[in-house]
Amino acid sequence: MKDQTPGGNPALVVRQDGAPTDTVVVLSTAPDELLAKRIAHVLVEESLVACAQVGPAIVSMYLWQGELEGTDEVQLLFKTTADTLPALYERLCVLHPYEIPEFMVLGVPAGSRAYLDWVAQSTRPAIQAATREA
């Protein structure tokens, strides 16, 4: 991370460089609120994500196997680090009923140093466990 805050305290907001420990946001959905909450709970409890947000109901429109689908879903957002992504995706696939669950990773170019450090620290147990298993 590089300190860079125009007109402010450079120690408070930092740019990320794309390192494995950098914070990322993962987008997903679940078919209903109860399952979305369960997925969120498990992923936080297992330290795969520092924070999981269960959003409001949405309607997703998409083509699936040549057919137009309109499905009620619940939005999920996860704050995690880049190095948790393989384990996070694997666990989400186990918890999720969809054949292909949504898993979109958004980069976080900058953020408050305190929050980014908290995300890295919160996901460290999952990374350490994965390293021991490898």
C-alpha positions as a Markdown table, in Angstrom:
| # | Residue | x | y | z |
|---|---|---|---|---|
| 1 | Met | 0.0 | 0.0 | 0.0 |
| 2 | Lys | 1.2 | 3.5 | -0.8 |
| 3 | Asp | 0.3 | 6.5 | 1.3 |
| 4 | Gln | -1.4 | 9.1 | -0.8 |
| 5 | Thr | -4.0 | 11.5 | 0.4 |
| 6 | Pro | -4.3 | 14.8 | -1.6 |
| 7 | Gly | -4.7 | 17.6 | 1.0 |
| 8 | Gly | -5.0 | 15.2 | 3.9 |
| 9 | Asn | -3.1 | 13.1 | 6.3 |
| 10 | Pro | -1.2 | 10.6 | 4.1 |
| 11 | Ala | -1.3 | 7.9 | 6.8 |
| 12 | Leu | -5.1 | 7.8 | 6.8 |
| 13 | Val | -5.9 | 6.8 | 3.2 |
| 14 | Val | -3.8 | 4.6 | 1.1 |
| 15 | Arg | -3.7 | 3.2 | -2.4 |
| 16 | Gln | -3.4 | -0.5 | -2.9 |
| 17 | Asp | -0.8 | -2.0 | -5.2 |
| 18 | Gly | -2.5 | -5.3 | -6.2 |
| 19 | Ala | -0.7 | -7.4 | -3.6 |
| 20 | Pro | -2.3 | -10.7 | -2.5 |
| 21 | Thr | -3.2 | -9.1 | 0.9 |
| 22 | Asp | -5.0 | -6.2 | -0.8 |
| 23 | Thr | -8.7 | -5.8 | 0.0 |
| 24 | Val | -11.2 | -6.8 | -2.7 |
| 25 | Val | -15.0 | -6.8 | -2.8 |
| 26 | Val | -16.8 | -9.9 | -4.0 |
| 27 | Leu | -20.3 | -9.7 | -5.4 |
| 28 | Ser | -22.7 | -12.6 | -5.2 |
| 29 | Thr | -26.4 | -13.4 | -4.8 |
| 30 | Ala | -28.5 | -16.0 | -3.1 |
| 31 | Pro | -32.0 | -17.3 | -3.9 |
| 32 | Asp | -33.5 | -16.0 | -0.6 |
| 33 | Glu | -32.7 | -14.0 | 2.5 |
| 34 | Leu | -32.4 | -17.0 | 4.9 |
| 35 | Leu | -29.8 | -18.7 | 2.7 |
| 36 | Ala | -28.0 | -15.4 | 2.1 |
| 37 | Lys | -27.7 | -14.9 | 5.9 |
| 38 | Arg | -26.5 | -18.4 | 6.4 |
| 39 | Ile | -23.8 | -18.0 | 3.7 |
| 40 | Ala | -22.7 | -14.7 | 5.2 |
| 41 | His | -22.6 | -16.1 | 8.7 |
| 42 | Val | -20.5 | -19.1 | 7.7 |
| 43 | Leu | -18.0 | -17.1 | 5.6 |
| 44 | Val | -17.4 | -14.6 | 8.4 |
| 45 | Glu | -17.2 | -17.3 | 11.0 |
| 46 | Glu | -14.6 | -19.2 | 8.9 |
| 47 | Ser | -12.5 | -15.9 | 8.4 |
| 48 | Leu | -12.9 | -16.2 | 4.6 |
| 49 | Val | -14.4 | -12.7 | 4.6 |
| 50 | Ala | -14.0 | -9.9 | 7.1 |
| 51 | Cys | -17.5 | -8.5 | 6.4 |
| 52 | Ala | -20.5 | -9.9 | 4.6 |
| 53 | Gln | -23.4 | -7.7 | 3.7 |
| 54 | Val | -26.9 | -9.1 | 2.9 |
| 55 | Gly | -28.7 | -6.6 | 0.7 |
| 56 | Pro | -32.3 | -6.1 | -0.3 |
| 57 | Ala | -34.2 | -8.3 | -2.7 |
| 58 | Ile | -33.5 | -7.8 | -6.3 |
| 59 | Val | -34.7 | -9.2 | -9.6 |
| 60 | Ser | -32.0 | -10.7 | -11.9 |
| 61 | Met | -32.7 | -11.0 | -15.6 |
| 62 | Tyr | -30.4 | -13.3 | -17.6 |
| 63 | Leu | -30.3 | -16.0 | -20.3 |
| 64 | Trp | -29.7 | -19.5 | -18.9 |
| 65 | Gln | -29.4 | -22.4 | -21.4 |
| 66 | Gly | -31.1 | -20.3 | -24.1 |
| 67 | Glu | -34.0 | -19.2 | -21.9 |
| 68 | Leu | -34.8 | -15.8 | -20.5 |
| 69 | Glu | -35.0 | -16.0 | -16.7 |
| 70 | Gly | -36.2 | -13.5 | -14.2 |
| 71 | Thr | -35.3 | -14.6 | -10.6 |
| 72 | Asp | -35.9 | -13.0 | -7.2 |
| 73 | Glu | -32.5 | -13.0 | -5.4 |
| 74 | Val | -30.8 | -11.3 | -2.5 |
| 75 | Gln | -27.6 | -9.4 | -3.1 |
| 76 | Leu | -24.4 | -10.4 | -1.2 |
| 77 | Leu | -21.2 | -8.3 | -0.8 |
| 78 | Phe | -18.1 | -9.7 | 0.8 |
| 79 | Lys | -15.0 | -7.7 | 1.9 |
| 80 | Thr | -12.0 | -9.9 | 1.9 |
| 81 | Thr | -8.4 | -10.1 | 0.6 |
| 82 | Ala | -7.2 | -11.3 | -2.8 |
| 83 | Asp | -5.4 | -14.3 | -1.3 |
| 84 | Thr | -8.6 | -15.7 | 0.2 |
| 85 | Leu | -10.4 | -15.8 | -3.2 |
| 86 | Pro | -9.7 | -19.5 | -4.2 |
| 87 | Ala | -10.8 | -20.8 | -0.8 |
| 88 | Leu | -13.8 | -18.4 | -0.7 |
| 89 | Tyr | -15.0 | -19.5 | -4.1 |
| 90 | Glu | -14.6 | -23.1 | -3.2 |
| 91 | Arg | -16.6 | -22.7 | 0.0 |
| 92 | Leu | -19.3 | -20.5 | -1.6 |
| 93 | Cys | -19.8 | -23.3 | -4.2 |
| 94 | Val | -20.4 | -25.8 | -1.4 |
| 95 | Leu | -22.8 | -23.6 | 0.4 |
| 96 | His | -24.7 | -22.4 | -2.7 |
| 97 | Pro | -27.5 | -24.2 | -4.5 |
| 98 | Tyr | -26.8 | -22.7 | -8.0 |
| 99 | Glu | -24.8 | -24.6 | -10.5 |
| 100 | Ile | -22.8 | -21.5 | -11.2 |
| 101 | Pro | -23.0 | -19.0 | -8.3 |
| 102 | Glu | -22.2 | -15.4 | -9.0 |
| 103 | Phe | -18.6 | -14.6 | -8.1 |
| 104 | Met | -17.4 | -11.2 | -9.3 |
| 105 | Val | -14.3 | -9.6 | -7.8 |
| 106 | Leu | -14.0 | -5.9 | -7.7 |
| 107 | Gly | -10.6 | -4.3 | -7.0 |
| 108 | Val | -10.4 | -1.6 | -4.3 |
| 109 | Pro | -7.8 | 0.9 | -5.5 |
| 110 | Ala | -7.7 | 2.8 | -2.2 |
| 111 | Gly | -9.3 | 3.0 | 1.3 |
| 112 | Ser | -8.7 | 4.0 | 4.8 |
| 113 | Arg | -5.6 | 2.3 | 6.2 |
| 114 | Ala | -7.4 | 1.3 | 9.4 |
| 115 | Tyr | -10.2 | -0.5 | 7.4 |
| 116 | Leu | -7.9 | -2.2 | 4.9 |
| 117 | Asp | -5.7 | -3.4 | 7.8 |
| 118 | Trp | -8.8 | -4.7 | 9.6 |
| 119 | Val | -9.9 | -6.7 | 6.5 |
| 120 | Ala | -6.4 | -8.2 | 6.2 |
| 121 | Gln | -6.2 | -9.1 | 9.9 |
| 122 | Ser | -9.8 | -10.6 | 9.9 |
| 123 | Thr | -9.0 | -12.9 | 7.0 |
| 124 | Arg | -5.6 | -14.0 | 8.2 |
| 125 | Pro | -6.8 | -17.1 | 10.1 |
| 126 | Ala | -8.3 | -18.5 | 6.8 |
| 127 | Ile | -5.1 | -17.9 | 4.9 |
| 128 | Gln | -3.0 | -19.5 | 7.6 |
| 129 | Ala | -5.2 | -22.6 | 7.6 |
| 130 | Ala | -5.0 | -22.9 | 3.8 |
| 131 | Thr | -1.2 | -22.6 | 4.0 |
| 132 | Arg | -1.0 | -25.4 | 6.6 |
| 133 | Glu | -3.3 | -27.6 | 4.5 |
| 134 | Ala | -1.2 | -27.1 | 1.3 |
